[in-house]
Amino acid sequence: MRLPEMTQATVPLTQEVEAIDEKGRRSLIHIPAERPLTVYVDKRELVTLMTLGGAPEALVLGYLRNQRLVRSVEDVESIHVDWSVGAAAVKTRGGVADIEERTSRKVVTTGCGQGSVFGDLMDEVDDIVLPPDARLKQSGVYRIVETIRTLQSIYKQAGSVHGCALFTQAGELLYFVEDVGRHNAVDSIAGKMWLDGVEGGDKVFYTTGRLTSEMVIKGAQMSIPFLLSRSGTTQMGHSVATRLGMTLLARCTGRHFLLLTSPQRLIAEPELATVPPVSTLGSGSQVDTASAATNARLVSTCGPDPKVDTGAAVGGDL
């Protein structure tokens, strides 16, 4: 398989600013760094993405994948990101057929950071077929929720971001990405999956944000049959998931969740619902970062390790 030539452009993911509290006290706090990245495909300006910049090359590749502008990772010859001008230059091997027509109609989505999808994606939903035999145990759901709860994250350090993650059905973390919008985070994971040759048919996707139609469609395009969220869903997200036979689990916190679609995919273990959760990453209140580094390829870098707030979740409820 021919992989694209790519830069490894890095930028700070947070910035320190001064804040004054209600008592007039001054302190320095961290806030997420948000910056524009304009994507050019074969020298044609395509879109400007607002992003943290944790994995810009993967973000661009995943964006092209989820917009169905390229059908294979081998269609992309190179992705070069230059933060000095805020641009990503993509060179394809054979061009993008009918790019003017295919990108002429955009739908602004409910994604934070104002995401968008090209309109014809909705017309292709019924062509997507998810693995019919995929199953997820209730214990796997709990392990995923607990792993997310105990992760070191930009959100715990600076707030104002969303997190997305890819897991095995056994609950092993494969990727974790944070960005200003969940649509960017899911695209970054899609790009990493392509680069690493990871298939989605036996995977579980987790997002801190709503399960909107955009998130459901992108998950389906990655062939992932399970979408989990600590937030809820929208009517259109629910409708698309039902058409696709995708399993949505919303309000996933602690031992609670709401199974909304395709219940036959979940292997129920109701006796576990009353068992107190036990950390899967270590026995103390501090995350076992060595274990996490071994078992997960973390796409984003969170800076200095903060103390884990065991009462806080990763990401916002937006």
C-alpha positions as CSV (number, residue, x, y, z in Angstrom):
1,M,0.0,0.0,0.0
2,R,1.3,3.4,-1.0
3,L,0.9,5.9,1.9
4,P,1.1,9.6,1.2
5,E,4.2,11.6,2.0
6,M,3.3,13.8,5.0
7,T,4.8,16.5,7.2
8,Q,4.7,16.1,10.9
9,A,3.7,19.7,11.7
10,T,3.4,20.5,15.4
11,V,2.1,23.5,17.3
12,P,1.3,24.2,21.0
13,L,-2.2,22.9,21.8
14,T,-2.9,25.3,24.7
15,Q,-1.9,28.9,25.5
16,E,-1.4,30.6,28.8
17,V,-3.5,33.7,29.5
18,E,-4.2,35.9,32.5
19,A,-7.6,35.7,34.2
20,I,-9.2,37.8,37.0
21,D,-11.7,36.0,39.2
22,E,-14.7,37.3,41.0
23,K,-12.5,38.6,43.9
24,G,-10.2,40.4,41.7
25,R,-7.4,37.9,42.0
26,R,-5.1,37.4,39.0
27,S,-3.9,34.0,37.8
28,L,-2.6,32.3,34.7
29,I,-4.8,29.7,33.1
30,H,-4.5,27.5,30.0
31,I,-7.0,27.8,27.1
32,P,-7.1,25.7,23.9
33,A,-5.3,27.1,21.0
34,E,-7.6,27.5,18.0
35,R,-6.2,28.3,14.6
36,P,-7.4,28.2,11.0
37,L,-6.0,25.6,8.5
38,T,-6.9,26.2,4.9
39,V,-6.9,23.0,2.8
40,Y,-5.8,23.2,-0.8
41,V,-6.3,20.1,-3.0
42,D,-4.2,20.1,-6.2
43,K,-3.7,23.9,-5.7
44,R,-7.5,24.5,-5.5
45,E,-8.8,26.0,-2.2
46,L,-11.3,23.6,-0.7
47,V,-12.1,24.6,2.9
48,T,-10.8,26.3,6.0
49,L,-10.9,24.2,9.2
50,M,-10.7,25.7,12.7
51,T,-8.6,23.3,14.7
52,L,-6.3,22.8,17.7
53,G,-3.7,21.4,15.3
54,G,-2.8,18.3,17.2
55,A,-2.8,16.0,14.2
56,P,-3.3,18.3,11.1
57,E,-2.2,15.8,8.4
58,A,-4.5,13.1,9.8
59,L,-7.3,15.7,10.1
60,V,-6.9,16.7,6.4
61,L,-6.8,13.1,5.2
62,G,-9.8,12.1,7.3
63,Y,-11.7,15.1,6.1
64,L,-11.1,14.1,2.5
65,R,-12.1,10.5,3.4
66,N,-15.3,11.4,5.2
67,Q,-16.4,13.9,2.5
68,R,-15.8,11.0,0.0
69,L,-13.5,13.2,-2.1
70,V,-10.9,10.4,-2.2
71,R,-11.8,6.7,-2.1
72,S,-8.5,5.3,-0.9
73,V,-5.5,6.5,1.1
74,E,-3.5,5.6,-2.0
75,D,-5.2,8.3,-4.0
76,V,-3.3,10.9,-2.0
77,E,0.3,11.5,-3.0
78,S,1.3,14.0,-0.2
79,I,-0.1,16.3,2.5
80,H,2.2,19.2,3.5
81,V,1.1,21.4,6.4
82,D,2.8,24.8,7.0
83,W,1.6,26.6,10.1
84,S,3.5,29.8,9.3
85,V,0.8,30.4,6.6
86,G,-1.9,28.2,8.1
87,A,-2.2,26.0,5.0
88,A,-2.3,22.3,4.1
89,A,-1.4,21.4,0.5
90,V,-2.8,18.1,-0.7
91,K,-1.5,16.6,-3.9
92,T,-3.5,13.7,-5.3
93,R,-2.3,11.0,-7.7
94,G,-5.1,11.4,-10.2
95,G,-7.1,14.4,-9.2
96,V,-10.6,14.5,-7.8
97,A,-13.3,13.9,-10.4
98,D,-16.0,16.6,-10.7
99,I,-14.7,18.4,-7.6
100,E,-16.4,21.7,-8.6
101,E,-19.8,20.0,-8.8
102,R,-19.3,17.7,-5.8
103,T,-18.3,20.6,-3.5
104,S,-20.8,23.2,-4.7
105,R,-23.5,22.4,-2.2
106,K,-22.6,22.5,1.5
107,V,-24.7,21.7,4.6
108,V,-23.7,23.6,7.8
109,T,-24.0,21.1,10.6
110,T,-24.7,21.3,14.3
111,G,-21.1,20.5,15.1
112,C,-19.4,22.9,17.5
113,G,-17.0,25.0,15.6
114,Q,-19.7,25.0,12.8
115,G,-18.9,21.9,10.8
116,S,-20.0,21.3,7.3
117,V,-20.5,18.4,5.0
118,F,-21.0,18.4,1.2
119,G,-24.7,17.9,0.5
120,D,-24.5,14.7,-1.7
121,L,-23.2,12.7,1.3
122,M,-26.8,12.3,2.5
123,D,-27.7,10.8,-0.9
124,E,-25.1,8.0,-0.3
125,V,-26.3,6.9,3.1
126,D,-28.3,3.9,1.9
127,D,-25.3,2.5,0.0
128,I,-23.4,1.9,3.3
129,V,-23.6,-1.6,4.7
130,L,-22.4,-2.2,8.3
131,P,-21.2,-5.6,9.5
132,P,-24.4,-7.5,10.5
133,D,-22.8,-9.8,13.1
134,A,-20.9,-7.2,15.2
135,R,-21.7,-7.4,18.9
136,L,-20.7,-5.4,22.0
137,K,-20.9,-6.6,25.6
138,Q,-22.3,-4.3,28.3
139,S,-19.0,-4.8,30.2
140,G,-17.2,-3.4,27.1
141,V,-19.3,-0.3,27.3
142,Y,-18.4,0.2,31.0
143,R,-14.7,-0.2,30.3
144,I,-14.8,2.4,27.6
145,V,-16.7,4.9,29.8
146,E,-14.2,4.3,32.6
147,T,-11.2,4.7,30.3
148,I,-12.5,8.0,29.0
149,R,-13.2,9.2,32.5
150,T,-9.6,8.7,33.7
151,L,-7.7,9.9,30.6
152,Q,-5.3,12.8,30.8
153,S,-6.8,15.4,28.5
154,I,-6.7,18.9,27.3
155,Y,-10.2,19.3,28.5
156,K,-9.1,18.7,32.1
157,Q,-6.3,21.2,31.7
158,A,-8.0,23.9,29.6
159,G,-11.6,23.0,28.9
160,S,-13.5,24.1,25.8
161,V,-12.7,21.1,23.6
162,H,-14.4,17.8,22.5
163,G,-12.8,14.4,22.6
164,C,-13.4,11.4,20.3
165,A,-11.9,7.9,20.7
166,L,-11.7,4.6,18.9
167,F,-11.9,1.4,20.9
168,T,-11.9,-2.4,20.3
169,Q,-15.1,-4.2,21.3
170,A,-13.2,-5.4,24.4
171,G,-12.6,-1.8,25.4
172,E,-9.0,-1.3,24.4
173,L,-8.2,2.3,23.5
174,L,-6.7,2.7,20.0
175,Y,-6.9,6.4,19.4
176,F,-7.9,9.5,21.3
177,V,-8.2,13.0,19.7
178,E,-9.3,16.3,21.1
179,D,-10.2,19.3,19.0
180,V,-12.4,22.4,19.1
181,G,-15.1,20.5,17.2
182,R,-16.1,16.9,17.3
183,H,-16.3,16.8,13.5
184,N,-12.5,17.6,13.4
185,A,-11.8,14.9,16.0
186,V,-13.7,12.2,14.1
187,D,-12.0,13.2,10.9
188,S,-8.5,12.9,12.5
189,I,-9.3,9.4,13.7
190,A,-10.6,8.5,10.2
191,G,-7.3,9.7,8.8
192,K,-5.2,7.7,11.3
193,M,-7.3,4.6,10.6
194,W,-6.5,4.9,6.9
195,L,-2.8,5.5,7.5
196,D,-2.5,2.5,9.9
197,G,-4.8,0.2,7.9
198,V,-7.3,-0.2,10.8
199,E,-10.7,-1.5,9.8
200,G,-13.8,-0.2,11.6
201,G,-16.2,-3.2,11.4
202,D,-15.2,-4.5,14.8
203,K,-14.6,-1.2,16.5
204,V,-16.5,1.2,18.8
205,F,-16.5,5.0,18.5
206,Y,-16.9,7.3,21.4
207,T,-17.6,11.0,21.4
208,T,-18.2,13.5,24.1
209,G,-20.6,15.4,21.9
210,R,-24.0,14.8,20.5
211,L,-24.7,11.9,18.1
212,T,-25.9,14.1,15.2
213,S,-26.5,13.0,11.7
214,E,-23.0,14.1,10.7
215,M,-21.4,12.0,13.4
216,V,-23.6,9.0,12.5
217,I,-22.8,9.3,8.7
218,K,-19.1,9.7,9.4
219,G,-19.1,6.7,11.7
220,A,-20.9,4.6,9.1
221,Q,-18.4,5.7,6.4
222,M,-15.7,4.3,8.7
223,S,-17.7,1.0,8.9
224,I,-18.1,1.4,12.7
225,P,-21.3,-0.3,14.0
226,F,-21.3,1.2,17.5
227,L,-21.4,4.9,18.5
228,L,-21.3,5.9,22.1
229,S,-21.7,9.4,23.7
230,R,-21.9,10.8,27.1
231,S,-24.3,13.3,25.6
232,G,-27.5,12.6,23.6
233,T,-28.6,12.3,20.0
234,T,-30.7,14.3,17.6
235,Q,-33.8,13.2,15.7
236,M,-31.9,13.0,12.4
237,G,-29.0,11.2,14.0
238,H,-31.4,8.7,15.4
239,S,-33.2,8.3,12.0
240,V,-30.0,7.8,10.0
241,A,-28.7,5.3,12.6
242,T,-31.9,3.3,12.4
243,R,-31.7,3.2,8.6
244,L,-28.1,2.0,8.8
245,G,-28.7,-0.6,11.5
246,M,-26.1,1.2,13.7
247,T,-26.2,0.9,17.5
248,L,-26.3,4.3,19.4
249,L,-25.7,4.4,23.1
250,A,-26.3,7.9,24.7
251,R,-25.9,9.4,28.1
252,C,-23.0,7.0,28.9
253,T,-21.8,8.0,32.4
254,G,-20.8,5.7,35.2
255,R,-23.0,2.6,34.9
256,H,-25.8,4.4,33.1
257,F,-26.5,4.5,29.4
258,L,-29.5,4.7,27.0
259,L,-29.6,2.2,24.2
260,L,-31.4,3.9,21.3
261,T,-31.1,1.9,18.1
262,S,-30.3,-1.7,17.0
263,P,-30.5,-3.2,20.5
264,Q,-29.8,-6.7,19.1
265,R,-26.1,-5.8,18.8
266,L,-25.7,-5.3,22.6
267,I,-25.0,-8.3,24.7
268,A,-26.8,-7.4,27.9
269,E,-25.2,-8.0,31.3
270,P,-27.7,-6.2,33.6
271,E,-26.1,-7.6,36.7
272,L,-23.1,-5.3,36.1
273,A,-25.3,-2.1,36.3
274,T,-25.1,-2.1,40.1
275,V,-21.4,-2.9,40.4
276,P,-19.3,0.2,41.4
277,P,-16.9,1.1,38.5
278,V,-13.3,0.2,38.9
279,S,-10.5,2.1,37.1
280,T,-9.2,0.1,34.2
281,L,-6.0,2.2,33.9
282,G,-4.5,1.8,37.4
283,S,-5.5,1.6,41.1
284,G,-4.7,5.2,42.1
285,S,-6.3,8.5,41.4
286,Q,-3.5,9.3,38.9
287,V,-3.7,7.9,35.4
288,D,-1.2,5.2,34.6
289,T,0.4,7.1,31.7
290,A,2.9,4.3,31.0
291,S,0.1,1.8,30.5
292,A,-2.0,4.2,28.5
293,A,1.0,4.9,26.2
294,T,1.5,1.2,25.7
295,N,-2.2,0.4,24.9
296,A,-3.1,3.6,23.0
297,R,-1.7,5.7,20.2
298,L,-2.7,9.1,21.5
299,V,-3.0,11.5,18.6
300,S,-3.1,14.7,20.8
301,T,-0.5,15.8,23.3
302,C,-1.9,17.2,26.5
303,G,1.2,18.9,27.9
304,P,2.0,18.6,31.6
305,D,0.2,15.8,33.3
306,P,-2.6,17.3,35.5
307,K,-4.1,15.5,38.4
308,V,-7.1,13.5,37.4
309,D,-10.4,15.0,38.5
310,T,-12.3,11.8,39.1
311,G,-15.6,13.6,39.0
312,A,-15.1,15.2,35.6
313,A,-15.7,13.8,32.2
314,V,-13.6,14.5,29.1
315,G,-15.1,17.1,26.8
316,G,-18.1,19.4,26.8
317,D,-21.8,18.6,26.4
318,L,-22.3,20.5,23.2
